[in-house]
Amino acid sequence: MSDATADPPLFYSSHIFFCNNQRAEGHPRGSCNARAAALGGVEKLRGYAREKARQLGIENIRCNGAGCLDRCELGPNLVIYPEGVWYRYETTSDIDEILETHVKNGGRVQRLLLQPDQK
């Protein structure tokens, strides 16, 4: 067993992964990218999140696209590390709230949280 105290400091204080999986139209599970299409798609929303984080003065953050996170039916979704907290979002206002409440202030946006047993 490793000694956790020997771990190096975090490179990013928060690392947000936006699921950008895209399946064929009509797939029974859908996809996060298709569900985010009305907002311009996941890549546009990821860019929006980066810019909003800058506006909020959040530093040392990384917003990455991720392949399928396997919670397609609940999407579009994202996960924030190091906490491993999952969220569903539907609007840019949801992203604003996640950044402000979770990343900047250390809280949680209860109405958008995904629980481990949700599939």
N, C-alpha and C positions, 0 to 999 in steps of 0.2 A: 504494500500500500504506500502511495506517495505522500509526502508531507506537503499539505496545501500551503503552508507558510513559505515554501520554497518557490511557489509560482511567481512568475514575473508580474509586474503591474499590468493592468489592462491597457491595450493599445488605444482602444476607443472606449469612452465611458458608456456609450450606447451604440449598439449595432442593430439596425432595423432591416429585416429581410421582407421584401414585398413579393408575394407569390405572383409570378408573371406567366404561369402556365397557360397554354392555349391548346384547346382540343378542337377537334372538328365540330362544326356547327351541328347541333342536334344530339351531341353526345349526352348520355343519360346523367352523367355526373356534372356536366357543365365545366366551366373553368373560370378562374379568377379574372383572367384578362377579358373574357367575354362579358362577365358581370360588371367590369369596370369600363366597358366600352362607352357608355353614355357620358362618362367623365373624361374621355379621351384616351383611355387605356392605362394600364398599370405603369408603363414607363413614364408617361406624362405626370401621373400622380406621384411617382417616386421623385421626379425632378421638382415637383411642387413641394414635397416634404423637405427636400434639401434646402430650397430657398426659404421656406417658412421657418425652418430651424435657424437659419442665419438671421432672419428678421427678429426672432425671439431671443437672440443672443445665446443660443445653444451651441456650444463648442465641443469638439472632440467626439463627433457623431459621424456615423457612416450609414448611408441608406443604399442598400444593394437590392438588385433583383434576384429572385431565387426561382429555380425550377419548381416543379410541383411540390407543395408542402403537404399534400394528401388530405386536405380538408376542403375539397373543391365545393362541396354542397353548401358550405358556410361562407364562401368567399364573396367579394374579394377579402383576403386576409393578409395579415402581417404578423411577424413575431419579433419581439424585442429582446435582445440579449445584452447583458449577461443574465437577466432575470428569467428569460424564457417565457415571457408573458405574451399570449396570443390575443389579437383583436380582429374583429370584423369592422369594415368601414363601408360607408355608402356615399359619403360626400367629402368634399374638401374640408368642410367644417368638422367632420369627424376626425380627419387627420390633424387639424389644428388642435382639437381638444386632446387627442392622444399625445401630441408633442408637448403641449403646455402642461397638462396634468401629470402624465407619466414621466416623460423624459426630463422636462425642466424642473418639475416640483416633486417628483418621486411618488406621486399618488397613482391611482388606478381609475380608469373610466369604466365603471361597473356596467353600464348599459351596453358597452361594446365588447366586453371581455368574452373570450371563448374559453369554456371549461374543458379539462382534459377528456371528459366522457362524451363530449359533443362530437358527433361524426356525421 
